[in-house]
Amino acid sequence: MTTDEIAESLKTIEKHLETLVRFRCAEVKKQAFANETEAKVFELTGVKGRNEICSELKISPNTLSELWSRWLELGLLEKQGNSYKKTVE
């Protein structure tokens, strides 16, 4: 195989993997969010801070921590220092 052929094959593999990941993440997110509030928490994660999310959505810090821990285990979030970042949108 030439370098160009290898590069093209890798691009094709990458495209298929991205499709599979998006599909799988959509499935996981359906299972991860029990209600609209949880979906909104996920939407705000990484955009607003802990206190802002709790205040805006009227949830306790403990509830927020439990959600983040659950989503971390599912691979929807990754921990960065004292905060969380979404691995998927």
N, C-alpha and C positions, 0 to 999 in steps of 0.2 A: 504494500500500500504506500502511496505517496503521502507526503505531509499534508497536502490539500485534501486528500481523501480521508485521512485520519481526522483532520479538523472538521470536515463536514459530518463525519460519523459522530463525533463528539457533540456537535451542535444539535444533531437529531436526538441523541440520547438526552441531552440537557432539556430540550423541548418536551420530550415525553415525561421526564422526571418532574418537571414543573407542573405539568398537567395532573399527574398522579398525586403530587403533594397537595395541590389546590383542592382536588376532589376529596382526598382523605381528610384534609383540614376542615372542609365543610361538614363532613360527617361528624368529626370530633366536636366541632363547635355546636352542632345540633344537640349532642348529648351533654355538653358541658354547661349549657345555659338553661336553667330550669324555668326562667321567666324573663320578661323584658328588662327588669332591673339588672339582672346578672349580665345580660347582653350589653346594657348601657355601661356597666362597670368595666367590662372588657373594652368597650369603645374608648372610654376615658383613660384607661391604663396607659401610662407612658405619655399622656397629654397633660393630665392634671395630677397634682399630688394627692397623697393619702387623705389629708384633711379636707381638701376641696371635694374629692369624690364622696367621702362620707357625708359631708354637709349637704352637697347638692342632691344626693340620692337618698338621704336620710337613712343611712345604714351605719352600724357600729364599726369601729376599727377592727374589732374581732371578726366580724362577718367578712369584712374586706380581706383580712389576712387569710381566713379560711378559703375564700374564693381563689385568691392568688396562689395559695399552696396547692389547691386542687388543679388549677390550670398549669402550674409548674410541672406537676407530675404527668399531666397529659401532653406536655411539650408545647403548649400554646404560649407560654411565657418562659423567659430566662431571667435569672437574677443577675443584676449588675450593681454590685455594692449594696446599698440599702434600698434599691428600687428594682422594679421589674420592667422588662421590655417585651413587647409582643414579638413572637417569632413568625407570626402570620397575621394578616389583616382580615 
